[in-house]
Amino acid sequence: MWKSGLKWMFLIIGTMIGAGYASGRELWQFFGNESGLAILLFTILFSLSTFVILKISFDKKTSHYLPILQELVGKKLAVLYDGMIFIYLFSTTVIMLAGSGATLEAFHLPNWLGILIISIPLIIVFIRDIDGVLSLNSFILPLLIVGLLSVLVSFSVQQDLAFLPDISKQRNWTAAFTFTALNILPLIAVLGAIGKQVKRKGEVWIASMGSGLVLGVISYIYNNSLIQISDEVLLYEIPLFAILRHYPYLMFVFISILLWLAIFTTAVSGTLGLVTRFRERIKAPLWVIAICIVIPMLPLTSIGFSTLIEYLYPLYGLLNLYVLSSLILYPIINRYKTGQK
């Protein structure tokens, strides 16, 4: 049970920690100063949302996300959110491809090379169907989490940063709702693809509580570090590089590789949500469907990494608030319906 629970936990974290999150751009966009309470609320909301999504997926033995949407928002609204999920996953996967290009640009390499380097393995990983995605996350995510935390904690100690927030200054607490809502649709898409593979309810608890706690801790330490160098963050396409400026070049290379892996795992998760949704309509191997999805994305990567995050992420966060409210109220409403029966 623990092994499977951790496998789903890494899948959830891999969906979250992508170009926007791992680079620090997404955290800085939503949090920043006076956000300690906001990050605590995000941890609670994220754990609850993940639990509800995974529980519905487990109960209904789903192979794609549509049954979860129908359960949460009803069949009529599910049609609207089905379209939204497609647009969301498509555009955020474009952001991951653009993020790979931005990462290689930091080494003075062409942007198109970074996009090509991520696109080819993104298709190859689906040759082993969903098992390829799960194996990838189980290998990469522990390395990524340890590497990112090591840099952030080391930076905090070097700069003698305070870890406890000023409780009297927490005016940004509402950001927790839009930040959690932003990440709801990819979670529904990815967790809807694995419902048939979850064997026990204990796996749901381990995956949801574990992922929320890990992401909450990383988010708080990361945001706390960025606050201290807020003036420098504005100068960087990827805020993490403002922190790495204080480290030797080898550390810069190591973390850049981890950042690219974070981008890759989220691109894989987004593509997983898309290909499993189309599998019922297109009778073809997942890697063939992945080719059909990835090729149209390539021209859109020219828009730019930070521009895409700046405009798309807050918009999606607002649009998804209804789904978040449905997830929060679902245990109460579901218990009431059960009692009525």
N, C-alpha and C positions, 0 to 999 in steps of 0.2 A: 504493500500500500504506500509506504513512504517513498519508494523508488518511483512509482508511477506519479504520486503527488508532486514530487520534485520535478519530474519531467514536464508536467503541465505548468508548474510554476515558472520554469525556464522559458517555456513557450510564451507565457503571459509577459514576462519581463522582456523577452526578445521582441515582442510586439511593441512594447512601450519605448525601450531604449534604442531609438534610431538616430538619424542625423540630427533632428531637432533637439531631442533630449540630451543625448550624449555630448553634443557640441556645446550645450549650455544655452543655445539660442532660444529654445522653447521655454526653459525655466525662467530666463531673464525677461521674456516677453510677458509672462503671466505673474511672476512673483516679484523678486527684488526686495526693496526695503519693507520692513514691517510686515513680514509674511510668515513668521513662525507658526502662528495659529492657522493660517491658510494651509500650510503644508501638513499640519496635524489633521485638519479636517479632510484634506485630500486623501491621506492615508486611510482614514476610516471609510470615506465614501468609495474609494477605489476597491478596498477589500470587500465591502458590502455588494457593490455592483458586480464584481468578478464572481462572488459567491452565487448571486442570483442567476447570472448568465450561465455559469457552468452547471448549476443545479438544474435549470430548465433543459440545457443541452443533454445532461445525463439522464434525466427523466424521460425525455422524448427520443433519446438515442439518435440524435441528429447527425447528418452528414454535410449539411450546409446551414447557413444562418437564417433562412426565411422562416422556419417554424418558431424560432426564438422571437423574431420581430412580431409575428402574428400573435404570440402569447403576450407580449408586452404592450403593444399599441393597437391590437385588433387588425383584422384582415384588410380593411380599407386603408388605414394609415400605413400598414406594412408595405403596400405597393409604393407609396411615396418614399418611405425610408429605404426600401430596396434600391430605388434609383439613387438615393443619396449615398448609400453605402458604396455603390459602384463608383460614383463620381469621387467620393472620398478616398477609397482605396486606390483608385487610378491616379488621382492627383498627388496623394502622399507618397506613392511609390515613385512617381516622377521626382518628388522632392528628395527621396533617398538616392536616386540616380544622380541628381544634380549635386547632392551632398558628397557623393564619391568624387565627382569632378572637382568640387571645391577643396577636398582633402588633398588631392594630388597637386592642385595649383599651389598649395603651401610649400611644395618641394620644387616649384618652378617647372612643373610638367604640364603638358597640354590638358585642358579641361576634358576634351573628348576622349582622351586615353583613360581617365578615371571612370568615365561613363561606360566605355567598352569593357573595362576590366570587371565591372560589377554585373553587366548585362549577361555576359556569357555564362558564368557560374550560376547566376540566378535561374537560368533555364536548365542547366545541367542537374541542379539539386532535385528537380522534380522527376528525374528519370526513375528514382526509387519511390515515387509517389509521396504520401504524407510521411512515411517512415524516414525519408531523407531529410525532411524538415526537422523532425523531432531529434534525430541523431545530431544534426548540425547544432541545434540550440543547446543540447545537453553537453556538447563539447566546448562551444564558444562562450556561453554565458557565464559559467563560473570564472573563467579567465578574465572576462570583461569586467565583471563586478569587482573582483579582487584588485585588478589593475587600476580601475577608476577610483575606487575607495582609497587605495594606497596613495595615489597622487593627491587627492583632495585632503585626506587627513594629514599627510606630510606637509602640504602647503599651509594648512590651518595651524599646525604646530610651529612651523618656521616663522609665520607671520604673527604668532601669538594671538590668534583670534579667539574671541569668546564664543563658546558653543551654546550658551543659554540665551534666549532672546529677551528683550526688554518687554515684559508682559503688558506694560502700560501703553505700548505703541504697536498695535496690531490692526491698523485700519484697513489693511488689504485682505481681510479674511474672506471676502466674497469671491476672490480669485479661485478659491478651492473648487467652487461649483463649475465655473467655465473650464478650468483646467481638467477636471475629472470628466466633464461632459465631452470635451474634445476627444478623449481617448476611448469613449464608449463604443463607437461604431466599429473600429478595427477589432476590439475585443469580441464583440458579437460575431463578427465575420470569422475570426480565427477559431474561437471556442465552439462556434456552431459546426465547424468541420470535424471536431473530434468527439462528439457526444457518444458515438457508437463504441469508442475505444476506452471510455472511462468505466471502470468496473465496480468501484465502491464509492459510497458517499464520503468516506474519509479522505479520498483523494481530492475531492472538491474543497474540503476544509483546509487541507495542507496547501494546496495551490493558491487559494484566494487569500488566506491570512499571511502566508509566507511572502507572496509577491507584493502585497500591500506594505508589509513591514520593511522589506528590502528597499522598495522604491521610496518609501517615506524617509528612511535614513539617508539614502543617497541624495535625495532632493534637498533635504535640509542642509547637509554639509556642503553640497555643491552651491546652493543659493547663498549660503553664508560666505563662501569663498569669493563669489562673484561680486557681492556687495562691497568687499574691501578694495576691489580694483575696478569700480564702476566707471571711472574715467577712461581706463584703458580698454574696457569691453567695447566701447563705441568704435574703436579703431579696427576691430577684427570682425571678419565675416563669421568666424567660428570662435566664440568667447573662450572656449577651453584653451586655445592657443595663447590667450593673454595670461593664463595661469602658467602654462608651460614655458613662457618666456623666462621664468625664474629658475629653469632647470637646465641641465646639460643637454646637448643636442641628441645624444642617444636616447634619453628619456622622451624627448620630443618625437623621435622616430617610433619608439615603442608604443606610445599612447596614440599616435596617428594611426598605427596599424589597428589598435583596439577600436578606435573611432570608426575606422572603415568597416571593421567586423560588425560593429553595432548598426551601422547603416545597412550592411548586407542582411543581417538577421531580420530587420524590420521590413526591408524590401521583399524578402522571402515571405514573411508573414502576410503582408499586403497582397502579394501575388497568390498566396495560398487561399485567402478569402475569395479572390476573384475566380480562380480556376475551379475550385470546388462548387461554386455557384453555377458555373457554366457546364460542369461535367454532365448534368442531366440533359442538357440541350445539345451538347456537342459530344458525340461518341468518339472520343479520341484520347490517347494518353495525356496525362497532365502536362508533360513537357512540351507537347505539341500545342496545347491550349496556351501555355505560358509564352511560347514564341509569338502567337497571334496577339497576345496582350502587350508584351514588352516592346515590340517593334514600333507601334504607334506612339509610344511614350517618348522615344528618343528625341524627336524634334522639339518637344515641349521643355526639355531640360535647359534650353537656352535662356529661359526667363530669369533664372538665377535663384540660388538657394535661399538667401535671407529674405528676398522679396516674396517668394512663395510662402514662407513661414509667417512673415509679417502680416499678410493680408488673408491668407486662407485659414490659418489656425484659429484666430479669434472668431471668424465667421462660423466655422464648424462648431466651435465651443458653444456659441449662442444657439445654433440650430438644434444641437443635441441635448439641450437642457430638458426638453420634454421627455426624451428617452431616459435621462438620468432620474427625473422625478418618478417615472414609471417603475424604474428599478428599485428606488428607495421605498416606494409604497407597495411594491409587489408582495413582499412577505405578509404585510398586514391584510391586503385585499385577498390574497390567496387563502390565508387562514380563515377569513370571514366567509369566503365561498365554501370552504371545506366544512365549516360549522353549519352553514345553511343546509348542506346536503345531509 
